[in-house]
Amino acid sequence: MIDQGTIQRILDSSEIVDVVGDFVTLKRRGTNFIGLCPFHNEKTPSFNVSPSKGIYKCFGCGKGGSVVNFVMEHEHLSYVEALKWLAKKYSIEVNEREETPEDIKARNDRESQMIVTSFAQKYFTSQLWDSNEGRIAALGYFRERGLRDDMVRKFELGYCPAGNDNFTQEALKAGYEMKFLEKTGLTIKREDWIRDRFSGRVMFPIHGVSGRVIAFGGRTLSQDKKIAKYLNSPESDIYHKSRVLYGIYQAKRSIIQNDKSYLVEGYTDVIAMHQSGIENVVASSGTSLTTDQIRLIRRFTNNITIIYDGDQAGIKASLRGIDLVLEEGVNVKVLPLPEGEDPDSFSRSMSSSELQQYITENETDFIKFKTQLLLEGTENDPITRARLTTDIVRSVSVIPDGIVRAEYLKECSRLMNVREEVLYEELRKLKRKRDDEMFRREQRDQVRRENIPEAPPVVEVKKEAGPVNNPCAIEEREVLRMMLKYGDQKLFEVENDEGESEVITVADYFLSELQADGIESVDPVNRKVFEECDEHFGEEGFDPLRYFVQHPDSSVSQLCSNILSEKYTESQFWKKQGSYVEEEPDILYVLVPRILQEYKLRMVRFLTNQAFDEMKDAAKSDNFERIADLQRNIQNLKQVEKELSDKLGKRTINF
């Protein structure tokens, strides 16, 4: 079986539009998406997908259900197989085992905790409206903050009465067990006393995406500065604050309708903006923004506008959040507020139409926000400007989409008066450094996961006498690097003798071209790597990085580790006049042939020089027949050199 926690992670990560979109071309229609049903033939779309509800429905054939049901139906899989399919898509590790009594108990405990939090929400809400203490202290506080009663009811706000254990005693009387009150953090129990965690606080229930209450935030009404102003539920089986956004349940429909989400910091920020007519807003609830929270928003939209406080702390929080949002491939804007204002106070200071107008006129692209903010007052300080330029390019470098990166760099170049090529060069350095760090981290993680010894057994290899003089060392290392990193990636398709389409990978291309031309490395270690690439590429499950980095031959292992980790300086084929390459995987179809041509060109020039040297020796011995053969060979080599040079732009490459 798959444990319940893993199942929940799979379901939380699975976006129905994303999954169905792998098989059906979907078009937005209002809050939903439509397409041609994959389960029956139709010409007019009747297949609907609702991202807010997480379901699909075909009004033609009647099929419908959740994202798991879709995978089961479309791929003809069982429930468990469908979960595994989704887990693989979202890179979630699945450890299967038979459900034990402990698993059943954990599942039941989780449901019991959900039931307890539901009871607590109803109790706190009734105390707010029905008790004198609640109406005077808590409801009075909400009204003083400018919150209307309909907003208080919409978000199911409440009040936990003052006293040691009033709530806990009510819960026990209602039949709820102490252990679940403790697990959810509602009750704190020690050997000699029991207390309500949220005693004397106004309560903000935190809802999951489905609408069930999973935790609480409580604000004290006391003026005692020694008491924490806000207190949140602790982490539990049902609540992980890094994966939750306050207001997501109330906002998800509006987020889908507007294809945008506003991101604020606190509970009252969300409620105040709802009150002003802006409902597509969520809060990170006092925690630093996390990747999981961004992915939760991305289930409903790819557009986020960050609205944090107008003070220095709010600005710093905005800057921290920008890079995280960009790294997830989400479009981000920033709405700066006047100094001293927060979304709560600012939204209550104007009408709904005025607030909407302010947002429309003042929300700005992140690059303009960051550029203007960081470069303010640095006009005469070139060192500071250079450092800030690197900081801005670092933000751009995390964007996964190459076209979006290019547009941002163009805008950055214009705003900062820095040539685009300089920004591209800095971007390449940053990306290469991050790729190297990621590779090393993955290798360390893999060693830890598989309990592989840090240093594999060393096999002594008989060395050739003296150092190897390899005239094509640089080009060969570049070919090997491309094969190790991208060898199994598709380069192009060709039609075979049977008229069928055949995929040619990067490794296929390199190896077949070198073999066809009879090119073989003079370096025995390089030659060994080429030979083993030819032997193993195409085998199912072959991982070249793991195979060669953990190779028992220390010289092979060291060579490949160096190739993959050292900082490369691009040779001239990386650039064209006025064009700058910044992402290898996107342009393999250009890079791979050019790298091979560079290698062949270097080899041809080496063979030409070698032939000239031999011809000189033949002339000394008056071996005219050998001279004639060498002249014909040189002529042929010169013709090949010309053809290769023409392909590479008729230029000589010097290293």
C-alpha positions as CSV (number, residue, x, y, z in Angstrom):
1,M,0.0,0.0,0.0
2,I,0.9,3.7,-0.3
3,D,0.9,5.4,3.1
4,Q,-1.7,8.1,3.6
5,G,0.8,10.9,3.9
6,T,2.2,10.1,0.5
7,I,-1.2,9.8,-1.0
8,Q,-2.1,13.3,0.3
9,R,1.1,14.8,-1.1
10,I,0.3,13.3,-4.5
11,L,-3.3,14.6,-4.4
12,D,-2.1,18.0,-3.2
13,S,0.5,18.3,-6.0
14,S,-1.7,17.0,-8.8
15,E,-3.2,19.8,-10.9
16,I,-6.1,18.5,-12.9
17,V,-5.6,21.0,-15.8
18,D,-1.9,20.1,-15.9
19,V,-2.6,16.4,-16.0
20,V,-5.5,16.4,-18.4
21,G,-3.6,18.9,-20.6
22,D,-1.0,16.2,-21.2
23,F,-3.7,14.3,-23.2
24,V,-6.3,16.9,-24.2
25,T,-5.9,20.3,-25.8
26,L,-7.8,22.6,-23.4
27,K,-9.1,26.1,-23.9
28,R,-10.2,28.4,-21.1
29,R,-13.9,29.2,-21.0
30,G,-14.8,31.4,-18.0
31,T,-13.5,29.7,-14.9
32,N,-13.3,26.3,-16.5
33,F,-11.5,24.7,-19.5
34,I,-13.0,22.7,-22.4
35,G,-11.7,20.3,-25.0
36,L,-12.6,17.3,-27.1
37,C,-13.4,14.3,-25.0
38,P,-10.6,11.6,-25.1
39,F,-13.1,8.9,-24.3
40,H,-15.4,9.2,-27.3
41,N,-15.3,10.7,-30.8
42,E,-16.7,14.2,-31.0
43,K,-16.3,17.3,-33.2
44,T,-17.8,19.8,-30.8
45,P,-16.1,20.1,-27.4
46,S,-18.2,18.8,-24.5
47,F,-15.4,17.8,-22.2
48,N,-15.1,20.2,-19.2
49,V,-12.4,20.6,-16.6
50,S,-13.0,22.6,-13.4
51,P,-9.7,23.5,-11.7
52,S,-11.5,25.0,-8.7
53,K,-13.3,21.8,-8.0
54,G,-10.6,19.5,-9.2
55,I,-12.9,17.5,-11.4
56,Y,-13.6,16.7,-15.1
57,K,-16.9,16.0,-16.8
58,C,-17.9,15.0,-20.3
59,F,-21.4,16.0,-21.1
60,G,-21.3,13.8,-24.2
61,C,-20.4,10.4,-22.9
62,G,-21.0,11.1,-19.2
63,K,-17.6,10.2,-17.9
64,G,-16.3,12.3,-15.0
65,G,-14.4,12.3,-11.8
66,S,-11.1,13.5,-10.1
67,V,-7.6,13.7,-11.5
68,V,-6.9,10.2,-10.2
69,N,-10.1,8.9,-12.0
70,F,-9.0,10.5,-15.2
71,V,-5.6,8.8,-15.1
72,M,-7.2,5.5,-14.3
73,E,-9.7,5.8,-17.1
74,H,-7.4,7.1,-19.8
75,E,-4.4,4.9,-19.0
76,H,-6.4,1.9,-17.9
77,L,-4.7,1.7,-14.5
78,S,-5.8,0.7,-11.1
79,Y,-6.1,3.3,-8.3
80,V,-2.7,2.5,-6.9
81,E,-1.1,2.5,-10.4
82,A,-2.7,5.9,-11.1
83,L,-1.3,7.3,-7.9
84,K,2.1,6.0,-8.9
85,W,1.7,7.6,-12.3
86,L,0.9,10.9,-10.7
87,A,3.8,10.5,-8.2
88,K,6.2,10.0,-11.0
89,K,4.9,13.0,-12.9
90,Y,5.4,15.3,-9.8
91,S,8.7,13.6,-8.6
92,I,7.2,12.2,-5.4
93,E,8.9,9.2,-4.0
94,V,6.5,6.3,-3.2
95,N,7.4,3.6,-0.7
96,E,4.9,0.8,-0.8
97,R,4.1,-1.5,2.0
98,E,1.2,-3.4,3.4
99,E,-1.2,-1.4,5.5
100,T,-0.5,-2.2,9.1
101,P,-2.6,-1.6,12.2
102,E,-0.4,1.4,12.8
103,D,-1.3,2.8,9.4
104,I,-5.0,2.4,10.0
105,K,-4.6,4.1,13.4
106,A,-2.7,7.0,11.8
107,R,-5.4,7.4,9.2
108,N,-8.1,7.4,11.8
109,D,-6.1,9.8,14.0
110,R,-5.8,12.3,11.1
111,E,-9.6,12.2,10.6
112,S,-10.2,12.6,14.3
113,Q,-8.0,15.7,14.3
114,M,-10.0,17.2,11.5
115,I,-13.2,16.6,13.4
116,V,-11.8,18.2,16.5
117,T,-10.7,21.3,14.6
118,S,-14.2,21.5,13.1
119,F,-15.7,21.4,16.5
120,A,-13.3,24.1,17.7
121,Q,-14.2,26.4,14.9
122,K,-17.9,26.1,15.6
123,Y,-17.3,26.6,19.4
124,F,-15.1,29.7,18.8
125,T,-17.7,31.2,16.4
126,S,-20.6,30.7,18.8
127,Q,-18.6,32.3,21.6
128,L,-18.0,35.4,19.4
129,W,-21.7,35.9,18.6
130,D,-23.5,34.3,21.6
131,S,-21.5,35.1,24.7
132,N,-21.3,38.5,26.4
133,E,-17.6,38.3,26.6
134,G,-17.3,37.5,23.0
135,R,-19.6,40.2,21.7
136,I,-18.0,42.9,23.9
137,A,-14.3,42.0,23.6
138,A,-13.9,40.1,20.3
139,L,-16.7,41.4,18.1
140,G,-16.0,44.9,19.3
141,Y,-12.4,44.4,18.3
142,F,-13.3,43.3,14.8
143,R,-15.7,46.2,14.3
144,E,-13.1,48.6,15.7
145,R,-10.7,47.3,13.0
146,G,-13.3,48.2,10.4
147,L,-14.4,44.7,9.6
148,R,-18.1,44.3,8.6
149,D,-20.1,41.5,10.2
150,D,-20.6,39.8,6.9
151,M,-16.8,39.5,6.5
152,V,-16.5,38.1,10.1
153,R,-19.1,35.4,9.2
154,K,-17.6,34.7,5.8
155,F,-14.2,33.8,7.3
156,E,-15.8,32.1,10.3
157,L,-13.9,34.2,12.8
158,G,-14.4,33.5,16.5
159,Y,-13.2,34.0,20.1
160,C,-11.6,31.6,22.6
161,P,-12.9,32.7,26.0
162,A,-10.4,33.8,28.7
163,G,-9.6,31.3,31.4
164,N,-7.4,28.3,31.8
165,D,-9.3,25.6,30.1
166,N,-12.9,26.7,29.2
167,F,-12.7,25.3,25.6
168,T,-10.9,22.1,26.6
169,Q,-13.6,21.3,29.2
170,E,-16.4,21.9,26.6
171,A,-14.6,19.6,24.1
172,L,-14.2,16.8,26.7
173,K,-17.9,17.1,27.6
174,A,-18.8,16.7,24.0
175,G,-16.9,13.5,23.9
176,Y,-13.6,14.5,22.2
177,E,-10.4,12.8,23.4
178,M,-7.6,14.8,25.1
179,K,-5.0,13.2,22.8
180,F,-6.5,14.8,19.7
181,L,-6.9,18.2,21.5
182,E,-3.2,18.0,22.2
183,K,-2.2,16.8,18.7
184,T,-3.9,19.7,17.1
185,G,-2.3,22.1,19.6
186,L,-5.7,23.4,20.8
187,T,-4.9,22.2,24.3
188,I,-1.6,22.2,26.3
189,K,-1.3,19.5,28.9
190,R,1.3,19.2,31.6
191,E,1.5,16.9,34.6
192,D,-0.2,19.4,37.0
193,W,-2.3,21.6,34.7
194,I,-4.3,21.9,31.4
195,R,-4.7,25.1,29.4
196,D,-6.3,26.3,26.3
197,R,-3.6,27.5,23.8
198,F,-5.7,30.3,22.5
199,S,-7.3,31.5,25.7
200,G,-8.5,35.1,25.5
201,R,-7.7,35.5,21.8
202,V,-9.8,36.3,18.7
203,M,-9.6,33.4,16.3
204,F,-8.8,33.1,12.6
205,P,-9.6,29.6,11.3
206,I,-7.2,28.4,8.6
207,H,-9.0,26.4,5.9
208,G,-7.5,23.9,3.5
209,V,-8.2,24.0,-0.2
210,S,-11.2,21.8,0.3
211,G,-12.7,24.1,2.9
212,R,-12.0,22.0,6.0
213,V,-10.5,23.8,9.0
214,I,-7.0,22.5,9.7
215,A,-5.5,25.0,12.1
216,F,-6.0,28.4,13.8
217,G,-4.3,31.7,14.2
218,G,-5.1,33.7,17.4
219,R,-4.6,37.4,18.2
220,T,-4.4,38.5,21.8
221,L,-6.6,41.3,23.1
222,S,-4.3,42.0,26.0
223,Q,-2.1,45.1,26.0
224,D,0.7,43.2,27.8
225,K,3.7,43.5,25.6
226,K,5.2,40.3,27.1
227,I,2.4,38.3,25.5
228,A,2.9,37.3,21.8
229,K,0.5,39.3,19.6
230,Y,-0.2,36.4,17.3
231,L,-0.1,32.7,18.1
232,N,-0.6,29.9,15.5
233,S,-1.4,26.2,15.7
234,P,1.7,24.1,15.9
235,E,2.7,21.7,13.1
236,S,0.5,18.6,13.2
237,D,-0.5,15.6,11.0
238,I,-3.1,17.9,9.3
239,Y,-1.3,21.2,9.3
240,H,2.0,22.1,7.7
241,K,2.2,25.9,7.6
242,S,4.8,26.0,4.8
243,R,2.2,24.3,2.5
244,V,-0.9,26.4,3.5
245,L,-2.1,29.8,2.4
246,Y,-4.6,31.7,4.5
247,G,-7.7,32.5,2.5
248,I,-7.1,30.0,-0.4
249,Y,-10.5,28.4,0.1
250,Q,-12.4,31.7,-0.1
251,A,-10.2,33.0,-2.9
252,K,-9.7,30.1,-5.3
253,R,-12.8,30.8,-7.5
254,S,-11.9,34.5,-7.8
255,I,-8.3,33.6,-8.6
256,I,-9.4,31.4,-11.5
257,Q,-11.9,34.0,-12.8
258,N,-9.3,36.8,-12.7
259,D,-6.3,34.6,-13.6
260,K,-4.4,36.4,-10.9
261,S,-3.7,36.1,-7.2
262,Y,-2.7,38.9,-4.9
263,L,-0.3,37.8,-2.1
264,V,-0.3,39.6,1.2
265,E,1.2,38.9,4.7
266,G,-1.6,38.7,7.3
267,Y,-5.1,37.5,8.1
268,T,-6.6,41.0,8.3
269,D,-5.0,42.0,5.0
270,V,-6.9,39.2,3.3
271,I,-10.2,40.0,5.0
272,A,-9.9,43.8,4.4
273,M,-9.3,43.3,0.7
274,H,-12.3,41.0,0.4
275,Q,-14.3,43.7,2.1
276,S,-13.1,46.1,-0.6
277,G,-14.3,43.8,-3.4
278,I,-11.0,42.1,-4.2
279,E,-11.4,38.4,-3.4
280,N,-8.5,36.8,-5.3
281,V,-6.1,37.4,-2.4
282,V,-4.2,35.0,-0.1
283,A,-1.7,35.4,2.7
284,S,1.5,33.6,3.7
285,S,0.3,34.0,7.3
286,G,3.4,35.5,8.9
287,T,5.8,32.9,7.5
288,S,8.4,33.5,4.9
289,L,7.0,32.6,1.5
290,T,7.8,29.0,0.5
291,T,8.0,27.0,-2.7
292,D,5.0,24.8,-1.7
293,Q,2.9,27.9,-1.2
294,I,3.8,29.2,-4.6
295,R,2.9,25.9,-6.2
296,L,-0.4,26.0,-4.4
297,I,-1.2,29.3,-6.1
298,R,0.0,28.0,-9.4
299,R,-2.7,25.4,-9.3
300,F,-5.1,28.2,-10.1
301,T,-3.1,30.9,-11.9
302,N,0.4,31.7,-13.2
303,N,0.1,35.4,-12.2
304,I,1.0,36.8,-8.8
305,T,1.1,40.3,-7.5
306,I,2.9,40.8,-4.2
307,I,1.5,43.4,-1.8
308,Y,3.5,43.7,1.3
309,D,3.8,46.5,3.9
310,G,5.3,49.8,2.8
311,D,8.0,49.7,5.5
312,Q,11.6,48.3,5.1
313,A,10.6,44.9,6.5
314,G,7.8,44.6,3.9
315,I,10.1,45.6,1.1
316,K,12.7,43.0,2.1
317,A,10.0,40.4,2.3
318,S,8.9,41.4,-1.3
319,L,12.5,41.0,-2.6
320,R,12.8,37.6,-0.9
321,G,9.6,36.4,-2.4
322,I,10.3,37.6,-6.0
323,D,13.1,35.1,-6.7
324,L,11.0,32.2,-5.3
325,V,8.1,33.0,-7.5
326,L,10.2,33.5,-10.6
327,E,11.9,30.2,-10.0
328,E,8.6,28.4,-10.2
329,G,7.9,29.9,-13.6
330,V,5.2,32.2,-12.4
331,N,4.7,35.8,-13.6
332,V,5.2,38.2,-10.7
333,K,4.4,41.9,-10.2
334,V,4.8,44.1,-7.1
335,L,2.4,46.7,-5.8
336,P,4.4,49.1,-3.6
337,L,2.3,50.8,-0.9
338,P,3.0,54.2,0.6
339,E,5.4,54.1,3.6
340,G,3.7,53.2,6.8
341,E,0.7,51.5,5.1
342,D,-0.2,47.9,4.9
343,P,-2.9,46.2,2.7
344,D,-5.3,46.2,5.7
345,S,-5.1,49.9,6.5
346,F,-4.6,51.0,2.9
347,S,-7.7,49.1,1.5
348,R,-9.9,50.6,4.3
349,S,-8.7,54.1,3.5
350,M,-10.5,54.3,0.1
351,S,-13.5,52.9,-1.8
352,S,-13.4,49.7,-3.8
353,S,-13.2,51.5,-7.1
354,E,-10.4,53.8,-5.8
355,L,-8.4,50.7,-4.6
356,Q,-8.8,48.9,-7.9
357,Q,-7.7,52.0,-9.8
358,Y,-4.6,52.4,-7.5
359,I,-3.7,48.7,-8.2
360,T,-4.1,49.1,-11.9
361,E,-2.0,52.3,-12.0
362,N,0.8,51.3,-9.6
363,E,1.4,47.5,-9.8
364,T,4.7,47.2,-11.6
365,D,6.8,44.6,-13.2
366,F,9.3,43.1,-10.7
367,I,12.3,44.2,-12.8
368,K,11.3,47.8,-12.6
369,F,10.5,47.6,-8.9
370,K,13.8,46.0,-8.1
371,T,15.8,48.2,-10.4
372,Q,14.4,51.4,-9.1
373,L,14.6,50.3,-5.5
374,L,18.1,49.0,-5.5
375,L,19.7,51.6,-7.8
376,E,18.2,54.6,-5.9
377,G,21.1,56.9,-4.9
378,T,23.8,54.9,-6.5
379,E,24.2,56.9,-9.7
380,N,27.8,58.0,-8.8
381,D,28.9,54.7,-7.3
382,P,29.9,52.3,-10.1
383,I,31.0,49.5,-7.7
384,T,27.6,49.5,-6.0
385,R,25.8,49.6,-9.4
386,A,27.8,46.7,-10.6
387,R,26.9,44.6,-7.5
388,L,23.3,45.5,-7.8
389,T,23.3,44.6,-11.5
390,T,24.5,41.1,-10.6
391,D,21.8,40.9,-8.0
392,I,19.1,41.7,-10.6
393,V,20.5,39.4,-13.1
394,R,20.6,36.7,-10.5
395,S,16.8,37.1,-10.1
396,V,16.4,36.8,-13.9
397,S,18.6,33.7,-14.0
398,V,16.2,31.6,-12.0
399,I,13.4,32.0,-14.6
400,P,12.9,28.7,-16.4
401,D,11.5,30.1,-19.6
402,G,14.2,31.3,-22.0
403,I,12.0,33.8,-23.9
404,V,10.8,35.4,-20.6
405,R,14.4,35.6,-19.5
406,A,15.4,37.3,-22.7
407,E,12.6,39.9,-22.4
408,Y,13.6,40.7,-18.8
409,L,17.2,41.1,-19.7
410,K,16.2,43.5,-22.5
411,E,14.2,45.6,-20.1
412,C,17.0,45.5,-17.5
413,S,19.5,46.6,-20.1
414,R,17.3,49.6,-21.0
415,L,16.6,50.6,-17.4
416,M,20.2,50.3,-16.2
417,N,22.0,51.4,-19.4
418,V,24.1,48.2,-19.6
419,R,24.7,46.4,-22.8
420,E,22.6,43.2,-23.2
421,E,25.7,41.1,-24.0
422,V,27.2,42.0,-20.6
423,L,24.0,40.9,-18.9
424,Y,23.9,37.7,-20.9
425,E,27.5,36.9,-20.0
426,E,26.8,37.5,-16.3
427,L,23.6,35.3,-16.6
428,R,25.6,32.4,-18.1
429,K,28.2,32.6,-15.3
430,L,25.4,32.4,-12.7
431,K,23.6,29.6,-14.4
432,R,26.7,27.5,-14.8
433,K,27.7,28.0,-11.2
434,R,24.2,27.0,-10.1
435,D,24.3,23.9,-12.4
436,D,27.6,22.9,-11.0
437,E,26.4,23.2,-7.4
438,M,23.3,21.3,-8.2
439,F,25.2,18.5,-9.9
440,R,27.6,18.1,-6.9
441,R,24.6,18.3,-4.5
442,E,22.8,15.6,-6.4
443,Q,25.8,13.3,-6.4
444,R,26.2,13.7,-2.6
445,D,22.4,13.1,-2.1
446,Q,22.6,10.0,-4.3
447,V,25.6,8.7,-2.3
448,R,23.7,9.2,0.9
449,R,20.4,7.6,-0.5
450,E,22.1,4.5,-1.9
451,N,24.7,4.2,0.8
452,I,27.4,4.3,-1.9
453,P,30.9,4.8,-0.5
454,E,32.2,8.3,-1.1
455,A,35.3,6.9,-2.8
456,P,34.6,3.9,-5.1
457,P,37.2,1.1,-5.3
458,V,40.1,2.1,-7.4
459,V,41.2,-0.1,-10.2
460,E,44.8,0.3,-11.2
461,V,45.1,1.1,-14.9
462,K,48.3,0.5,-16.8
463,K,49.4,3.9,-17.9
464,E,51.1,4.6,-21.2
465,A,54.6,5.9,-20.9
466,G,54.9,9.6,-20.8
467,P,52.2,12.3,-21.0
468,V,49.7,12.1,-23.8
469,N,49.9,15.0,-26.3
470,N,46.3,15.3,-27.4
471,P,45.9,18.1,-30.0
472,C,42.1,18.0,-29.7
473,A,41.9,17.9,-25.9
474,I,39.6,20.9,-25.5
475,E,37.2,19.8,-28.2
476,E,37.1,16.3,-27.0
477,R,36.3,17.4,-23.5
478,E,33.5,19.5,-24.8
479,V,32.1,16.6,-26.8
480,L,32.3,14.4,-23.8
481,R,30.6,17.0,-21.6
482,M,27.7,17.3,-24.0
483,M,27.3,13.5,-24.2
484,L,27.4,13.0,-20.4
485,K,24.9,15.8,-19.7
486,Y,22.5,15.5,-22.7
487,G,23.4,12.2,-24.4
488,D,19.9,10.6,-24.1
489,Q,18.1,13.8,-25.2
490,K,16.4,14.0,-28.6
491,L,18.3,15.9,-31.2
492,F,16.1,15.4,-34.3
493,E,14.2,12.7,-36.1
494,V,15.1,10.9,-39.4
495,E,13.2,8.5,-41.6
496,N,14.7,5.0,-41.8
497,D,14.8,2.5,-44.7
498,E,11.3,1.3,-43.7
499,G,9.9,4.8,-43.9
500,E,9.5,5.0,-40.1
501,S,10.5,8.0,-38.0
502,E,13.6,7.3,-35.9
503,V,14.8,9.5,-33.0
504,I,18.5,10.5,-33.1
505,T,19.8,11.4,-29.6
506,V,22.8,13.6,-28.9
507,A,25.0,10.5,-28.1
508,D,23.8,8.7,-31.3
509,Y,24.8,11.7,-33.4
510,F,28.3,12.2,-31.9
511,L,29.2,8.5,-31.9
512,S,27.9,7.7,-35.4
513,E,29.6,10.7,-36.9
514,L,33.0,10.0,-35.2
515,Q,32.8,6.3,-36.3
516,A,31.9,7.2,-39.8
517,D,34.9,9.4,-40.1
518,G,37.2,7.0,-38.3
519,I,38.0,9.6,-35.7
520,E,39.5,8.1,-32.5
521,S,41.1,9.9,-29.5
522,V,44.8,9.6,-29.0
523,D,44.2,9.9,-25.2
524,P,43.5,6.4,-23.8
525,V,41.2,7.7,-21.0
526,N,39.1,9.8,-23.4
527,R,39.0,6.8,-25.8
528,K,37.8,4.5,-23.0
529,V,34.9,6.9,-22.2
530,F,33.9,7.1,-25.9
531,E,34.0,3.3,-26.1
532,E,31.9,2.8,-23.0
533,C,29.4,5.5,-24.2
534,D,29.0,3.5,-27.4
535,E,28.6,0.3,-25.5
536,H,26.0,1.5,-22.9
537,F,24.0,4.4,-24.4
538,G,20.6,3.1,-25.4
539,E,20.5,0.6,-22.6
540,E,17.4,1.0,-20.5
541,G,18.1,2.8,-17.2
542,F,21.6,3.8,-18.2
543,D,22.6,7.0,-16.3
544,P,25.9,8.3,-17.7
545,L,26.5,10.8,-14.9
546,R,26.3,8.1,-12.2
547,Y,28.0,5.5,-14.3
548,F,31.1,7.5,-15.1
549,V,31.4,9.6,-12.0
550,Q,31.3,6.4,-9.9
551,H,33.5,4.5,-12.4
552,P,35.9,2.0,-10.7
553,D,38.7,3.3,-13.0
554,S,39.9,6.3,-11.0
555,S,41.2,8.1,-14.1
556,V,37.8,7.8,-15.8
557,S,36.0,8.9,-12.7
558,Q,38.3,11.9,-12.2
559,L,38.1,12.9,-15.9
560,C,34.3,12.9,-16.0
561,S,34.0,14.6,-12.6
562,N,36.3,17.4,-13.8
563,I,34.5,17.8,-17.1
564,L,31.1,18.2,-15.3
565,S,32.3,20.5,-12.5
566,E,34.9,22.8,-13.9
567,K,33.9,26.2,-15.1
568,Y,34.0,26.4,-18.9
569,T,34.8,29.4,-21.0
570,E,32.7,29.2,-24.2
571,S,34.6,29.0,-27.4
572,Q,33.5,31.3,-30.2
573,F,30.9,28.9,-31.6
574,W,28.7,29.9,-28.7
575,K,28.2,33.3,-30.2
576,K,27.2,34.9,-33.4
577,Q,27.3,38.5,-34.3
578,G,24.6,40.2,-32.2
579,S,23.2,36.9,-30.8
580,Y,23.9,35.5,-27.4
581,V,23.2,31.9,-26.3
582,E,22.2,31.4,-22.7
583,E,20.5,28.0,-22.3
584,E,22.1,24.8,-23.6
585,P,19.2,22.4,-23.4
586,D,17.1,24.7,-25.6
587,I,19.6,24.9,-28.5
588,L,21.2,21.5,-28.6
589,Y,20.2,21.2,-32.3
590,V,22.5,24.2,-32.9
591,L,25.3,23.5,-30.4
592,V,25.9,19.8,-31.0
593,P,26.6,19.9,-34.8
594,R,28.8,23.0,-34.3
595,I,30.8,21.4,-31.4
596,L,31.3,18.3,-33.6
597,Q,32.4,20.5,-36.5
598,E,34.9,22.3,-34.2
599,Y,36.3,18.9,-33.2
600,K,36.6,17.7,-36.7
601,L,38.2,21.0,-37.8
602,R,40.8,20.7,-35.1
603,M,41.5,17.1,-36.0
604,V,41.8,18.0,-39.8
605,R,44.3,20.7,-39.0
606,F,46.3,18.4,-36.8
607,L,46.4,15.7,-39.6
608,T,47.3,18.4,-42.1
609,N,50.3,19.6,-40.0
610,Q,51.3,15.9,-39.5
611,A,51.2,15.3,-43.2
612,F,53.4,18.3,-43.9
613,D,56.0,17.1,-41.3
614,E,56.0,13.6,-43.0
615,M,56.4,15.2,-46.4
616,K,59.5,17.1,-45.2
617,D,61.0,13.8,-44.0
618,A,60.1,12.1,-47.3
619,A,61.8,15.0,-49.2
620,K,65.0,14.4,-47.3
621,S,65.1,10.8,-48.5
622,D,63.9,11.6,-52.0
623,N,60.8,9.4,-51.6
624,F,58.9,11.0,-54.4
625,E,56.1,8.4,-54.4
626,R,55.4,9.1,-50.7
627,I,55.6,12.9,-51.3
628,A,52.9,12.5,-54.1
629,D,50.6,10.5,-51.7
630,L,51.0,13.1,-49.0
631,Q,50.3,16.0,-51.3
632,R,47.0,14.3,-52.4
633,N,46.2,13.7,-48.7
634,I,46.9,17.3,-47.8
635,Q,44.8,18.5,-50.7
636,N,41.9,16.4,-49.5
637,L,42.3,17.6,-45.9
638,K,42.4,21.2,-47.1
639,Q,39.1,20.7,-48.9
640,V,37.5,19.2,-45.8
641,E,39.0,22.1,-43.7
642,K,37.4,24.6,-46.1
643,E,34.0,22.9,-45.9
644,L,34.1,22.9,-42.1
645,S,35.3,26.5,-42.0
646,D,32.5,27.5,-44.3
647,K,29.9,25.9,-42.0
648,L,31.5,27.6,-39.0
649,G,31.5,31.0,-40.6
650,K,34.9,31.1,-42.3
651,R,36.9,31.9,-39.3
652,T,40.0,30.6,-37.6
653,I,39.5,29.5,-34.0
654,N,42.4,30.1,-31.6
655,F,42.5,28.6,-28.1
